[in-house]
Amino acid sequence: MIALKIQDLSKSFGSTEVLKKINFEIEEGNFLVLLGPSGCGKSTLLNIVAGLETIDEGTVFIDDYNVGEVEPKDRNIAMVFQSYALYPSMNVKENMVFGLKQAKTSKEKIEEQLKKVSNFLHVDELLNRKPSQLSGGQRQRVAIGRALVREPRIFLFDEPLSNLDAKLRVEMRREIKKLHQKLKTTVVYVTHDQTEAMSLGTNIAIMNHGVIQQYDTPENIYNKPNNTFVADFIGSPSMNLISGQLVKNANNTSFIPEGSNQSNNISIKNYDFVKSLEENSNDVYFGIRPEHIHYKKINDTDFEVNLRTDLNEYIGHEQIITFNYCNQEVLGKFPSTVKIETGKEMKLFFDLSQISIFDKKTNNRI
Amino acid sequence: MSANITSASYKQLEERSKIKNLLLRWFLYFVLILFASYFIFPLYVMVVTSFKTMEEIRQGTLLTWPSQLNFESWAVAWGGRGYGAGDTFLRPYFWNSIKMVVPAVIFSTFIGAMTGYVLTKWRFKGDRWVFLFLLFGCFIPYQAILLPMARTLGELGISNSILGLVVVHSVYGIPFTTLFFRNYFVSIPNELIKAARIDGAGFFKIFFKILIPISYPIITVTVIWQFTQIWNDFLFGATFSFGKSAPIQVALNNMVLSSTSVKEYNVDMASAIIAGVPTLIVYVLAGKYFIRGLTSGAVKG
């Protein structure tokens, strides 16, 4: 069953178009992450789903029902905010049951729900405390608890972990994942953190400038980015985009990096083109992730190349090396156990089974 | 040069800066005490004069302590001498002022809170203009609106009444109270309102249940500000009321300026203190919160 469906949704603030014809749907029980840089419209989209923001154009369906005119409280949703947004004057218990009280739920039912949820989230000992007496992680837990007691059809999370410190963030991330595994409720989760998106989402929608760039599983987003924006946004360091040209022969297609001669070509005959090549679309980017540049041959199809090392960034479990490839910077990621000297030539292998090729004009995958 | 400083010269420098700091400190205290006396001096004169008899005052010893505490002038200032015509005393006007201040403070604070709430949390098209025009109200000199206001009060049939003064002060308090509340509410995260809306709270519920309980600092500031303004106002009181419905400041003026016989300085001083005491009490009771409210910013949590 489709839990949430967005159709041709557009929204402007004044003259700025924040969302441009957004379309997607999400199956019940899935975990959708809206990922994108700040200002890409992801939070606005979430607010529209919640009913906190008006729609300019398009439709939002929750359980196949057009909720355009439905009040936030009646949409069967619950939302968790970045700043937690706990009511400062109320204690934890009052915070959690406020919604139920507004909905005129019976006292017994409220007590029952409160007990269940506070047990589940281990906040039963905090019930009489004010939000100001809680730590960041506890506040976040209470905020999630406030959402849980409503037993919503869809959970909306608006950057819920951004205010936590690094260690707590990883912990809470796992808890949210566990929560979803247990409850199987549909989730829409907004973040600008790619690790959060990758680890939590069953689906990811990458947004930029109010447009969904790619809506896919985490695996496909990582391995088969739709365009250079997605390729660049995901991964750390991001994908190398080597500028160059495609040359077609009778039974072979090869890539020649810019600033080199014909002899330096990489044969990509095994590449799985999503679109047939047009005659004049041979200006391309050759995309390869830093971890797909190996220091020893792994596959037969690996392409061997000699590169000069320019820079070595040691970061503990691995090292990131900057190479000079035909006067273009190419980054490689290697285990820190490999000894690499700066300023020397090094034999490397491009894993051609993992590459992506993008049209330079449209920036789309070909 | 600096490399050649020996431990002996360090010692010398240390001594020198110690003396310098000490001298500066003494100078600082001297200046502070000077300023403090400058401010406390008139109050001192008022208080001692109010307890003196006229005999003592005529001797011209302004600064001396009264020979004995003489409460008579206070009694006269508050309750009069007990004879008929021409006896002005403060008691009825004091209550006039209370009857004017309390409702005017409550109305203007409440309306300001509401307006500030709408201007920050229920934004609408043109809200900036509304706020801008409201701000104009802070800058308009009161003299400029005396005539139109007199006319308005006349039309409403509430000129020369306490109700009329309540209306005038409420209306002219709104720009300030709105400014206070708007600036306070702006610092409260909008997510709080969103969360409450999803929880099913409406316009008034959010205001009374979520915002008001965390607004005590700014409510205190507003109440003190409004109380002081309205209590101390002379212009509106003198213009829109006379005779029995005048507030205390007007009565004080009448008392002090219109006496035809000998000036009774002790009674004048006692009256002036009585007229000023309520604001002092408000400051003493709520002053702590006043500072806290002025400096408090975002509400955490």
Interface residues (C-beta under 8 A of the other chain):
Chain A: N47 A50 L52 P72 K73 I77 A78 M79 F81 Q82 S83 Y84 A85 L86 Y87 P88 S89 M90 F98 G99 Q102 A103 K130 P131 S132 R139 R146 D158
Chain B: P189 E191 L192 K194 A195 A196 R197 I198 D199 G200 A201 K205 K209 I210 P213 I214 V299 K300 G301
